[in-house]
Amino acid sequence: MTSIIHAIEELSIWIGRAFGWCILILTLSVAYEVFVRYVLNAPTVWVFDMMVQMYGALFLMAGPYALAQDTHVRADVVYRLLPVRWQARIDLLLYLVFFFPGMAALMWYGWEIAMDSWRYKEVSWNSPARIQIYFFKTLIPLAGGLFIIQGVAECMRCYLAIKENKWLARLKDARETDEILKDQATALQIKKELLN
C-alpha cells in the first residue's frame, strides 16, 4: 500500500513541477507587457489572455501537488491536539463526505464545459486577439481527476494511520527556507563538535 501511495504522490509532484513552469511564463509575460506598454507605448492584445490562462493552469494543476505535500491550509486548532488515529478518522470522513463529491462534480461539470468549448472552438472574449481557450478548459476535468487520484492516496494514508497510529512519511519535494537553514546550522554545529 505504501508503494501505491508514494507512486501517486510522485505523479502529483511531477505534474506540479511541470506546471510550476507556468510561473516563469507568467512572470516573463507580465514583464514583457509592462515593458512594451510603458516604455515602448505599444501594448499587446494577447498578453492579458495568456497571463489569465497561465494563472488558471497553475492554480488548477498545483492543487493535487499541494495535497500530496500536505500544504493546503487547515484550521487545526483542535485537530493537532488529537491522537493520530482520530486525526486520520476525521480526515477520512471529510474526504469521503466532502472532498470526493466535490472533485467528482468538478470533473463531471468540467468535462461538460471542456467538451462544449472544444465543440465550438471557444476563444477568449476579453481581447481582440481571440486566443483559443478550449485547450485550457480541458485542464478543469483533468485537475478533478488528479485530485481524485491523490485523494485515494490520502485515504490510504488515513487507513494506515488508523491502523498503525502514526502518519506515513510524505515524499518531500520542497522545503521551507527556515527548515533548510536549521538543518545547515545543525550540520555546522555537528561539524564543529567533531573538529573539537
Backbone as ProteinMPNN parsed JSONL, in Angstrom:
{"seq_chain_A": "MTSIIHAIEELSIWIGRAFGWCILILTLSVAYEVFVRYVLNAPTVWVFDMMVQMYGALFLMAGPYALAQDTHVRADVVYRLLPVRWQARIDLLLYLVFFFPGMAALMWYGWEIAMDSWRYKEVSWNSPARIQIYFFKTLIPLAGGLFIIQGVAECMRCYLAIKENKWLARLKDARETDEILKDQATALQIKKELLN", "coords_chain_A": {"N_chain_A": [[0.831, -1.198, 0.0], [1.985, 1.193, 0.72], [3.766, 1.654, -1.389], [2.001, 2.208, -3.463], [0.8, 4.567, -2.561], [3.052, 6.275, -2.517], [3.711, 6.204, -5.235], [1.52, 7.511, -6.389], [1.827, 9.991, -5.154], [4.286, 10.726, -6.279], [3.494, 11.078, -8.943], [1.75, 13.295, -8.653], [3.587, 15.175, -7.688], [5.358, 15.33, -9.864], [3.666, 16.375, -11.875], [2.964, 18.776, -10.648], [5.486, 20.042, -10.568], [5.964, 20.256, -13.326], [3.895, 21.984, -14.175], [4.599, 24.092, -12.652], [6.319, 25.627, -14.091], [4.704, 27.402, -15.318], [4.691, 29.657, -13.767], [7.089, 30.948, -14.389], [6.626, 31.555, -17.1], [4.403, 33.178, -16.769], [5.503, 35.292, -15.242], [7.456, 36.297, -17.02], [5.796, 37.101, -19.136], [4.271, 39.116, -17.933], [6.313, 40.95, -17.333], [7.176, 41.515, -19.929], [4.829, 42.694, -21.014], [4.577, 44.983, -19.379], [6.939, 46.316, -20.093], [6.604, 46.773, -22.933], [4.258, 48.242, -22.882], [4.682, 50.527, -21.206], [7.254, 51.508, -21.746], [7.723, 51.308, -24.518], [5.315, 52.196, -25.383], [3.389, 50.587, -26.662], [1.091, 48.635, -26.235], [0.12, 45.161, -25.935], [-2.303, 42.867, -27.379], [-2.657, 40.303, -26.63], [-1.278, 39.404, -24.342], [-2.567, 39.687, -21.842], [-4.622, 37.746, -21.925], [-3.032, 35.441, -22.105], [-1.717, 35.544, -19.644], [-3.859, 35.164, -17.861], [-4.632, 32.564, -18.571], [-2.287, 31.104, -17.969], [-2.131, 31.507, -15.212], [-4.529, 30.31, -14.406], [-4.08, 27.648, -15.246], [-1.89, 26.994, -13.638], [-3.035, 27.287, -11.089], [-5.07, 25.31, -11.107], [-3.637, 22.885, -11.639], [-1.712, 22.773, -9.687], [-3.01, 22.088, -7.413], [-3.433, 19.222, -6.784], [-0.73, 18.656, -6.332], [-0.186, 20.276, -4.085], [-1.873, 19.008, -2.264], [-0.636, 16.507, -2.122], [1.722, 17.246, -0.898], [0.821, 18.066, 1.515], [0.174, 20.766, 2.019], [-2.039, 22.327, 1.943], [-4.203, 24.78, 3.37], [-5.224, 24.434, 6.697], [-7.553, 24.422, 9.291], [-6.479, 23.851, 12.186], [-6.723, 24.014, 15.011], [-7.871, 22.493, 17.087], [-7.625, 19.995, 15.99], [-4.86, 19.3, 15.755], [-4.248, 18.634, 18.341], [-5.361, 16.222, 18.789], [-5.121, 12.598, 19.012], [-3.219, 10.637, 16.624], [-4.727, 8.598, 15.385], [-7.349, 9.574, 15.616], [-7.148, 11.936, 14.188], [-6.721, 10.857, 11.647], [-9.135, 9.464, 11.283], [-10.961, 11.591, 11.216], [-9.986, 12.997, 8.969], [-10.382, 11.017, 6.974], [-13.18, 10.741, 7.029], [-13.926, 13.351, 6.219], [-12.788, 13.427, 3.665], [-14.348, 11.467, 2.37], [-16.986, 12.471, 2.648], [-16.989, 15.174, 1.8], [-14.76, 15.907, 0.086], [-14.416, 13.964, -2.107], [-17.059, 13.986, -3.357], [-17.084, 16.711, -4.145], [-14.854, 16.903, -5.874], [-15.609, 15.041, -7.781], [-17.799, 16.356, -8.866], [-16.468, 18.586, -9.919], [-14.952, 17.317, -11.879], [-16.977, 16.117, -13.491], [-18.722, 18.284, -14.319], [-16.75, 19.949, -15.287], [-15.87, 18.441, -17.414], [-18.097, 18.599, -19.1], [-18.079, 21.36, -19.625], [-15.567, 21.62, -20.877], [-15.94, 19.984, -23.145], [-18.011, 21.328, -24.482], [-16.637, 23.677, -25.037], [-14.615, 22.724, -26.758], [-16.245, 21.848, -28.817], [-17.301, 24.153, -30.072], [-14.978, 25.479, -30.573], [-13.947, 27.458, -28.701], [-13.016, 30.832, -28.065], [-11.198, 33.475, -26.443], [-12.999, 36.186, -25.095], [-12.091, 38.451, -24.005], [-10.208, 40.047, -25.239], [-9.209, 41.559, -28.373], [-7.54, 39.746, -29.593], [-8.501, 37.176, -29.597], [-7.806, 34.61, -28.479], [-7.451, 31.095, -28.417], [-9.171, 29.107, -26.09], [-10.036, 26.608, -25.422], [-8.225, 24.561, -25.056], [-7.176, 25.061, -22.527], [-9.437, 24.871, -20.949], [-9.77, 22.194, -20.856], [-8.159, 21.415, -18.834], [-9.673, 21.577, -16.53], [-11.465, 19.255, -15.994], [-9.363, 17.43, -15.965], [-7.776, 18.233, -13.804], [-9.629, 17.733, -11.75], [-9.765, 14.935, -11.917], [-7.099, 14.271, -11.258], [-7.045, 15.247, -8.671], [-8.843, 13.457, -7.485], [-7.434, 11.033, -7.745], [-5.181, 11.627, -6.131], [-6.571, 12.006, -3.784], [-7.428, 9.413, -3.23], [-4.985, 8.27, -2.532], [-4.568, 9.757, -0.216], [-6.638, 8.822, 1.404], [-5.835, 6.178, 1.686], [-3.534, 6.658, 3.109], [-4.697, 7.647, 5.448], [-6.0, 5.33, 6.319], [-3.789, 3.693, 6.927], [-2.729, 5.225, 9.008], [-4.752, 5.051, 10.921], [-4.602, 2.351, 11.471], [-1.898, 1.957, 12.304], [-1.326, 4.023, 14.038], [0.351, 6.156, 13.438], [1.522, 8.645, 11.166], [2.226, 8.083, 7.763], [5.316, 8.805, 6.291], [5.738, 11.563, 4.116], [6.582, 12.056, 0.657], [8.979, 14.363, 0.116], [9.189, 17.379, -1.595], [9.647, 20.121, -1.78], [11.098, 22.411, 0.505], [10.739, 24.491, 3.379], [12.44, 27.593, 3.812], [13.37, 28.17, 6.397], [13.553, 25.611, 7.507], [15.621, 24.505, 5.97], [17.743, 26.215, 6.661], [17.878, 25.66, 9.389], [18.636, 22.955, 9.345], [21.138, 23.24, 8.12], [22.472, 24.748, 10.041], [22.473, 22.926, 12.167], [24.032, 20.868, 11.042], [26.431, 22.267, 10.754], [27.023, 22.783, 13.428], [27.403, 20.158, 14.391], [29.624, 19.471, 12.863], [31.52, 21.27, 13.911], [31.684, 20.308, 16.519], [32.765, 17.779, 16.049], [35.263, 18.468, 15.082], [36.43, 19.603, 17.275]], "CA_chain_A": [[0.0, 0.0, 0.0], [2.893, 2.345, 0.775], [4.312, 1.902, -2.725], [0.932, 2.843, -4.251], [0.687, 5.948, -2.066], [4.205, 7.042, -2.99], [3.623, 6.328, -6.698], [0.549, 8.577, -6.663], [2.474, 11.252, -4.752], [5.289, 11.059, -7.296], [2.756, 11.613, -10.092], [1.297, 14.646, -8.308], [4.773, 16.032, -7.612], [5.856, 15.54, -11.226], [2.75, 17.293, -12.564], [3.133, 20.086, -10.005], [6.74, 20.627, -11.059], [5.809, 20.605, -14.741], [3.067, 23.182, -14.296], [5.275, 25.178, -11.944], [6.942, 26.481, -15.1], [3.745, 28.46, -15.668], [5.085, 30.854, -13.025], [8.109, 31.631, -15.189], [5.954, 32.117, -18.281], [3.562, 34.269, -16.268], [6.379, 36.401, -14.856], [8.044, 36.886, -18.229], [4.769, 37.787, -19.923], [3.942, 40.369, -17.244], [7.436, 41.869, -17.548], [7.121, 41.932, -21.329], [3.709, 43.619, -21.188], [4.924, 46.256, -18.723], [7.95, 46.977, -20.911], [6.082, 47.307, -24.192], [3.189, 49.207, -22.618], [5.119, 51.782, -20.599], [8.499, 52.007, -22.329], [7.557, 51.464, -25.96], [3.964, 52.716, -25.611], [2.772, 49.713, -27.662], [0.53, 47.488, -25.502], [-0.275, 43.998, -26.731], [-3.695, 42.441, -27.209], [-2.68, 38.89, -26.301], [-0.583, 39.039, -23.109], [-3.515, 39.544, -20.731], [-5.247, 36.427, -22.038], [-2.047, 34.418, -21.782], [-1.488, 35.579, -18.201], [-5.014, 34.54, -17.212], [-4.572, 31.127, -18.82], [-1.17, 30.535, -17.213], [-2.511, 31.507, -13.796], [-5.554, 29.289, -14.245], [-3.44, 26.33, -15.363], [-1.093, 26.798, -12.43], [-3.948, 27.132, -9.957], [-5.724, 24.004, -11.202], [-2.751, 21.728, -11.639], [-0.901, 22.749, -8.466], [-3.832, 21.602, -6.313], [-3.031, 17.869, -6.371], [0.629, 18.754, -5.791], [-0.291, 20.8, -2.716], [-2.474, 17.955, -1.445], [0.396, 15.485, -1.919], [2.727, 17.793, 0.006], [0.12, 18.458, 2.741], [0.381, 22.205, 2.201], [-3.295, 23.063, 1.929], [-4.494, 25.437, 4.64], [-6.081, 23.617, 7.548], [-7.87, 25.016, 10.597], [-6.141, 22.716, 13.038], [-6.585, 24.431, 16.401], [-8.193, 21.328, 17.909], [-7.187, 18.812, 15.247], [-3.469, 18.928, 16.052], [-4.17, 18.122, 19.702], [-5.944, 14.881, 18.815], [-4.222, 11.492, 18.65], [-3.1, 10.398, 15.181], [-5.862, 7.789, 14.908], [-8.534, 10.431, 15.473], [-6.886, 12.822, 13.05], [-6.927, 10.063, 10.428], [-10.577, 9.208, 11.153], [-11.596, 12.843, 10.787], [-9.583, 13.22, 7.575], [-11.055, 10.036, 6.123], [-14.599, 11.13, 6.951], [-14.04, 14.568, 5.407], [-12.52, 13.061, 2.274], [-15.481, 10.727, 1.818], [-18.224, 13.252, 2.654], [-16.883, 16.456, 1.096], [-13.734, 16.003, -0.95], [-14.705, 13.182, -3.311], [-18.202, 14.536, -4.109], [-16.7, 17.987, -4.764], [-13.956, 16.656, -7.002], [-16.397, 14.366, -8.823], [-18.567, 17.427, -9.523], [-15.511, 19.354, -10.732], [-14.607, 16.518, -13.051], [-18.173, 15.923, -14.315], [-19.131, 19.536, -14.964], [-15.598, 20.419, -16.052], [-15.885, 17.686, -18.675], [-19.136, 19.21, -19.951], [-17.591, 22.68, -20.046], [-14.47, 21.426, -21.828], [-16.471, 19.44, -24.394], [-18.695, 22.435, -25.165], [-15.609, 24.587, -25.525], [-13.991, 22.096, -27.919], [-17.219, 21.726, -29.897], [-17.393, 25.378, -30.871], [-13.645, 26.089, -30.651], [-14.103, 28.704, -27.938], [-11.917, 31.788, -27.991], [-11.36, 34.474, -25.385], [-13.735, 37.397, -25.474], [-11.507, 39.569, -23.259], [-9.367, 40.91, -26.058], [-9.377, 41.354, -29.81], [-6.652, 38.697, -30.089], [-9.348, 35.985, -29.75], [-6.969, 33.453, -28.182], [-8.201, 29.852, -28.193], [-9.11, 28.729, -24.677], [-10.559, 25.27, -25.176], [-7.137, 23.73, -24.532], [-7.052, 25.288, -21.096], [-10.64, 24.38, -20.268], [-9.576, 20.756, -20.693], [-7.471, 21.204, -17.558], [-10.64, 21.53, -15.425], [-11.733, 17.863, -15.597], [-8.097, 16.759, -15.695], [-7.433, 18.551, -12.41], [-10.549, 16.98, -10.904], [-9.321, 13.543, -11.913], [-5.856, 14.164, -10.497], [-7.414, 15.409, -7.266], [-9.447, 12.197, -7.023], [-6.345, 10.064, -7.6], [-4.42, 11.979, -4.933], [-7.468, 11.76, -2.654], [-7.365, 7.975, -2.932], [-3.737, 8.082, -1.781], [-4.753, 10.336, 1.115], [-7.489, 7.883, 2.157], [-4.968, 5.045, 2.035], [-2.663, 7.177, 4.176], [-5.539, 7.682, 6.653], [-6.197, 3.939, 6.749], [-2.551, 3.256, 7.587], [-2.593, 5.961, 10.267], [-5.705, 4.462, 11.871], [-4.106, 1.018, 11.791], [-0.58, 1.974, 12.938], [-1.272, 5.167, 14.953], [1.365, 7.126, 13.018], [1.378, 9.058, 9.773], [3.241, 7.665, 6.809], [6.13, 9.938, 5.84], [5.438, 12.036, 2.764], [7.702, 12.36, -0.222], [9.178, 15.812, 0.195], [9.679, 17.979, -2.83], [10.131, 21.46, -1.472], [11.204, 22.644, 1.935], [10.739, 25.886, 3.792], [13.783, 28.13, 3.992], [13.788, 28.036, 7.792], [13.956, 24.222, 7.711], [16.931, 24.334, 5.338], [18.716, 26.921, 7.49], [18.004, 24.926, 10.647], [19.439, 21.765, 9.05], [22.512, 23.674, 7.872], [23.042, 25.146, 11.338], [22.706, 21.692, 12.916], [25.183, 20.207, 10.421], [27.61, 23.067, 11.096], [27.293, 22.543, 14.853], [27.962, 18.799, 14.495], [30.973, 19.531, 12.279], [32.38, 21.958, 14.879], [31.896, 19.407, 17.647], [33.66, 16.725, 15.621], [36.599, 19.041, 14.932], [36.989, 19.936, 18.611]], "C_chain_A": [[0.877, 1.264, 0.0], [3.445, 2.673, -0.604], [3.268, 2.561, -3.632], [0.794, 4.31, -3.859], [1.831, 6.786, -2.615], [4.212, 7.194, -4.512], [2.654, 7.442, -7.083], [1.131, 9.932, -6.285], [3.515, 11.678, -5.772], [4.627, 11.633, -8.549], [2.323, 13.053, -9.821], [2.462, 15.619, -8.241], [5.301, 16.337, -9.009], [4.978, 16.538, -11.98], [2.855, 18.695, -11.965], [4.397, 20.79, -10.463], [6.604, 21.092, -12.506], [5.002, 21.887, -14.898], [3.626, 24.35, -13.497], [5.975, 26.132, -12.908], [5.99, 27.566, -15.585], [4.086, 29.765, -14.952], [6.114, 31.646, -13.812], [7.484, 32.292, -16.411], [5.105, 33.315, -17.877], [4.403, 35.495, -15.929], [6.975, 37.088, -16.076], [7.007, 37.634, -19.06], [4.34, 39.094, -19.264], [5.054, 41.394, -17.471], [7.439, 42.398, -18.986], [6.018, 42.971, -21.549], [3.997, 44.974, -20.558], [5.932, 47.02, -19.565], [7.355, 47.583, -22.171], [4.985, 48.349, -23.965], [3.739, 50.549, -22.165], [6.417, 52.337, -21.172], [8.32, 52.269, -23.822], [6.213, 52.058, -26.349], [3.249, 51.929, -26.721], [2.197, 48.473, -26.963], [0.084, 46.375, -26.449], [-1.758, 43.689, -26.5], [-3.772, 41.004, -26.699], [-2.099, 38.533, -24.939], [-1.55, 38.851, -21.943], [-4.175, 38.167, -20.763], [-4.274, 35.315, -21.663], [-1.782, 34.381, -20.277], [-2.635, 34.902, -17.447], [-4.966, 33.03, -17.385], [-3.434, 30.463, -18.05], [-1.511, 30.459, -15.73], [-3.559, 30.429, -13.528], [-4.981, 27.885, -14.3], [-2.63, 26.016, -14.113], [-1.981, 26.515, -11.225], [-4.596, 25.75, -9.958], [-4.76, 22.846, -10.974], [-1.82, 21.674, -10.433], [-1.694, 22.218, -7.277], [-3.486, 20.19, -5.871], [-1.619, 17.823, -5.795], [0.595, 19.227, -4.339], [-0.9, 19.763, -1.774], [-1.445, 16.865, -1.142], [1.458, 15.947, -0.933], [2.14, 18.226, 1.351], [0.33, 19.939, 3.049], [-0.901, 23.008, 2.064], [-3.535, 23.655, 3.316], [-5.493, 24.596, 5.423], [-6.305, 24.367, 8.857], [-7.67, 23.919, 11.637], [-5.927, 23.095, 14.498], [-6.824, 23.249, 17.338], [-7.605, 20.066, 17.289], [-5.79, 18.363, 15.653], [-3.291, 18.38, 17.458], [-4.692, 16.696, 19.828], [-4.887, 13.815, 18.537], [-4.275, 11.234, 17.139], [-4.293, 9.602, 14.657], [-7.105, 8.641, 14.703], [-8.356, 11.439, 14.349], [-7.187, 12.092, 11.747], [-8.408, 9.766, 10.222], [-11.31, 10.449, 10.654], [-11.263, 13.128, 9.326], [-10.323, 12.29, 6.624], [-12.527, 10.383, 5.944], [-14.781, 12.355, 6.049], [-13.74, 14.301, 3.935], [-13.743, 12.405, 1.651], [-16.738, 11.588, 1.683], [-18.13, 14.51, 1.784], [-15.945, 16.428, -0.11], [-14.119, 15.265, -2.231], [-15.954, 13.658, -4.052], [-17.866, 15.862, -4.811], [-15.82, 17.798, -5.979], [-14.663, 15.917, -8.131], [-17.234, 15.389, -9.59], [-17.66, 18.272, -10.412], [-15.186, 18.604, -12.014], [-15.796, 16.401, -14.012], [-18.542, 17.203, -15.068], [-17.984, 20.164, -15.751], [-15.512, 19.729, -17.397], [-16.915, 18.285, -19.624], [-18.685, 20.56, -20.489], [-16.501, 22.527, -21.104], [-14.987, 20.914, -23.17], [-17.234, 20.505, -25.185], [-17.682, 23.385, -25.783], [-14.906, 24.019, -26.758], [-14.952, 22.051, -29.109], [-17.297, 22.998, -30.736], [-16.091, 26.178, -30.874], [-13.624, 27.464, -29.982], [-12.826, 29.535, -27.937], [-12.226, 32.797, -26.894], [-12.099, 35.693, -25.909], [-13.157, 38.624, -24.795], [-10.702, 40.528, -24.127], [-9.626, 40.638, -27.54], [-8.483, 40.252, -30.378], [-7.402, 37.387, -30.314], [-8.527, 34.694, -29.58], [-7.848, 32.239, -27.902], [-8.039, 29.442, -26.734], [-9.617, 27.315, -24.402], [-9.479, 24.314, -24.695], [-7.065, 23.844, -23.014], [-8.284, 24.842, -20.319], [-10.578, 22.868, -20.073], [-8.888, 20.449, -19.363], [-8.448, 21.092, -16.384], [-10.974, 20.081, -15.065], [-10.455, 17.082, -15.302], [-7.661, 17.005, -14.247], [-8.344, 17.809, -11.441], [-10.146, 15.523, -10.795], [-8.044, 13.342, -11.113], [-6.104, 14.354, -9.002], [-7.997, 14.108, -6.706], [-8.368, 11.141, -6.818], [-5.527, 10.355, -6.345], [-5.263, 11.776, -3.684], [-7.507, 10.297, -2.252], [-6.102, 7.676, -2.123], [-3.873, 8.627, -0.363], [-5.626, 9.434, 1.986], [-6.692, 6.65, 2.57], [-4.026, 5.437, 3.173], [-3.43, 7.22, 5.5], [-5.749, 6.276, 7.202], [-4.963, 3.422, 7.493], [-2.366, 3.948, 8.937], [-3.549, 5.422, 11.328], [-5.163, 3.118, 12.368], [-2.832, 1.059, 12.647], [-0.389, 3.091, 13.954], [-0.075, 6.089, 14.683], [1.18, 7.419, 11.535], [2.539, 8.535, 8.951], [4.0, 8.902, 6.344], [5.79, 10.278, 4.395], [6.723, 12.176, 1.967], [7.841, 13.878, -0.234], [9.778, 16.321, -1.105], [10.321, 19.324, -2.547], [10.169, 21.616, 0.039], [11.202, 24.134, 2.205], [12.173, 26.33, 4.045], [14.265, 27.961, 5.43], [14.189, 26.604, 8.125], [15.359, 23.976, 7.145], [18.009, 24.988, 6.189], [18.945, 26.199, 8.813], [18.862, 23.677, 10.446], [20.905, 22.121, 8.815], [23.204, 24.062, 9.171], [23.357, 23.919, 12.187], [23.926, 20.964, 12.364], [26.477, 20.942, 10.753], [28.006, 22.848, 12.548], [27.929, 21.174, 15.062], [29.4, 18.777, 13.969], [31.951, 20.189, 13.24], [32.697, 21.042, 16.053], [32.859, 18.281, 17.288], [35.109, 17.225, 15.493], [37.249, 19.344, 16.274], [37.33, 18.73, 19.373]], "O_chain_A": [[0.548, 2.264, -0.637], [3.58, 3.846, -0.954], [3.618, 3.384, -4.477], [0.684, 5.184, -4.718], [1.609, 7.885, -3.122], [4.674, 8.213, -5.025], [2.93, 8.224, -7.993], [0.952, 10.911, -7.009], [3.619, 12.861, -6.097], [5.148, 12.574, -9.148], [2.509, 13.93, -10.665], [2.345, 16.761, -8.686], [5.653, 17.479, -9.303], [5.488, 17.44, -12.645], [2.837, 19.687, -12.694], [4.385, 21.994, -10.718], [7.063, 22.175, -12.868], [5.38, 22.774, -15.663], [3.168, 25.482, -13.654], [6.199, 27.299, -12.586], [6.422, 28.542, -16.197], [3.806, 30.85, -15.462], [6.03, 32.872, -13.896], [7.776, 33.447, -16.72], [5.093, 34.339, -18.56], [4.045, 36.615, -16.294], [6.995, 38.316, -16.155], [7.306, 38.685, -19.626], [4.074, 40.077, -19.957], [4.783, 42.558, -17.765], [7.676, 43.583, -19.221], [6.242, 43.999, -22.189], [3.688, 46.008, -21.15], [5.805, 48.232, -19.739], [7.566, 48.761, -22.457], [4.812, 49.248, -24.788], [3.326, 51.593, -22.668], [6.652, 53.543, -21.084], [8.714, 53.319, -24.328], [5.993, 52.388, -27.514], [2.599, 52.506, -27.593], [2.754, 47.382, -27.084], [-0.276, 46.618, -27.601], [-2.375, 44.183, -25.557], [-4.86, 40.534, -26.366], [-2.394, 37.457, -24.419], [-1.365, 37.94, -21.136], [-4.272, 37.501, -19.732], [-4.648, 34.359, -20.983], [-1.638, 33.303, -19.7], [-2.399, 34.153, -16.499], [-5.233, 32.292, -16.437], [-3.608, 29.362, -17.529], [-1.214, 29.464, -15.07], [-3.476, 29.716, -12.528], [-5.349, 27.027, -13.498], [-2.681, 24.901, -13.594], [-1.705, 25.609, -10.438], [-4.661, 25.094, -8.918], [-5.048, 21.934, -10.199], [-1.201, 20.641, -10.179], [-1.11, 21.926, -6.233], [-3.263, 19.969, -4.68], [-1.341, 17.047, -4.881], [1.259, 18.656, -3.474], [-0.489, 19.654, -0.619], [-1.393, 16.357, -0.021], [2.032, 15.132, -0.211], [2.868, 18.696, 2.226], [0.623, 20.317, 4.183], [-0.863, 24.238, 2.066], [-3.109, 23.083, 4.32], [-6.481, 24.11, 4.874], [-5.362, 24.882, 9.457], [-8.588, 23.153, 11.928], [-5.038, 22.55, 15.153], [-6.057, 23.035, 18.278], [-7.142, 19.176, 18.001], [-5.56, 17.174, 15.871], [-2.288, 17.726, 17.743], [-4.489, 16.041, 20.85], [-3.872, 14.096, 17.899], [-5.252, 11.573, 16.472], [-4.812, 9.909, 13.584], [-7.835, 8.454, 13.729], [-9.31, 11.758, 13.639], [-7.829, 12.641, 10.852], [-8.888, 9.812, 9.089], [-12.171, 10.365, 9.779], [-12.147, 13.461, 8.537], [-10.831, 12.724, 5.59], [-13.055, 10.323, 4.834], [-15.685, 12.386, 5.215], [-14.371, 14.888, 3.056], [-14.133, 12.744, 0.534], [-17.478, 11.449, 0.709], [-19.094, 14.866, 1.107], [-16.308, 16.876, -1.197], [-14.148, 15.857, -3.309], [-15.923, 13.732, -5.28], [-18.31, 16.104, -5.933], [-16.013, 18.456, -7.001], [-14.358, 16.135, -9.304], [-17.365, 15.303, -10.811], [-18.037, 18.633, -11.526], [-15.149, 19.188, -13.097], [-15.631, 16.571, -15.22], [-18.659, 17.204, -16.293], [-18.212, 20.83, -16.761], [-15.134, 20.338, -18.398], [-16.643, 18.461, -20.812], [-18.884, 20.868, -21.664], [-16.514, 23.23, -22.115], [-14.525, 21.36, -24.221], [-17.12, 20.576, -26.409], [-17.85, 23.839, -26.915], [-14.63, 24.757, -27.704], [-14.538, 22.196, -30.259], [-17.352, 22.934, -31.964], [-16.085, 27.381, -31.137], [-13.327, 28.481, -30.609], [-11.717, 29.013, -27.825], [-13.373, 32.948, -26.474], [-11.852, 36.163, -27.02], [-13.668, 39.729, -24.981], [-10.538, 41.696, -23.776], [-10.194, 39.608, -27.903], [-8.653, 39.862, -31.533], [-6.984, 36.572, -31.136], [-8.559, 33.809, -30.434], [-8.871, 32.349, -27.225], [-6.93, 29.425, -26.201], [-9.622, 26.877, -23.252], [-9.783, 23.349, -23.994], [-6.912, 22.845, -22.311], [-8.178, 24.473, -19.15], [-11.269, 22.327, -19.21], [-9.023, 19.347, -18.831], [-8.079, 20.557, -15.338], [-10.78, 19.7, -13.91], [-10.465, 16.17, -14.476], [-7.228, 16.082, -13.557], [-7.879, 17.308, -10.418], [-10.18, 14.942, -9.71], [-7.913, 12.364, -10.377], [-5.464, 13.711, -8.17], [-7.678, 13.712, -5.585], [-8.388, 10.428, -5.815], [-5.212, 9.442, -5.581], [-4.734, 11.412, -2.634], [-7.608, 9.977, -1.067], [-6.144, 6.923, -1.15], [-3.356, 8.035, 0.584], [-5.373, 9.299, 3.184], [-6.858, 6.14, 3.678], [-3.76, 4.647, 4.078], [-2.886, 6.873, 6.549], [-5.682, 6.06, 8.412], [-5.076, 2.797, 8.547], [-1.902, 3.332, 9.896], [-3.192, 5.347, 12.504], [-5.264, 2.8, 13.553], [-2.698, 0.292, 13.6], [0.616, 3.105, 14.665], [0.443, 6.724, 15.601], [0.746, 6.567, 10.76], [3.688, 8.546, 9.391], [3.393, 9.928, 6.039], [5.584, 9.393, 3.564], [7.802, 12.384, 2.521], [6.891, 14.586, -0.567], [10.74, 15.764, -1.634], [11.416, 19.616, -3.027], [9.366, 21.022, 0.757], [11.611, 24.935, 1.365], [13.017, 25.528, 4.447], [15.432, 27.646, 5.662], [15.082, 26.398, 8.947], [16.182, 23.313, 7.777], [19.066, 24.4, 6.418], [20.073, 26.133, 9.302], [19.716, 23.37, 11.278], [21.804, 21.402, 9.251], [24.375, 23.746, 9.38], [24.39, 23.875, 12.854], [24.765, 20.492, 13.132], [27.504, 20.312, 11.005], [29.191, 22.74, 12.862], [28.888, 21.044, 15.823], [30.277, 18.144, 14.556], [33.085, 19.731, 13.38], [33.832, 20.998, 16.527], [33.674, 17.869, 18.113], [36.055, 16.487, 15.766], [38.474, 19.342, 16.393], [37.805, 18.829, 20.504]]}, "name": "protein", "num_of_chains": 1, "seq": "MTSIIHAIEELSIWIGRAFGWCILILTLSVAYEVFVRYVLNAPTVWVFDMMVQMYGALFLMAGPYALAQDTHVRADVVYRLLPVRWQARIDLLLYLVFFFPGMAALMWYGWEIAMDSWRYKEVSWNSPARIQIYFFKTLIPLAGGLFIIQGVAECMRCYLAIKENKWLARLKDARETDEILKDQATALQIKKELLN"}
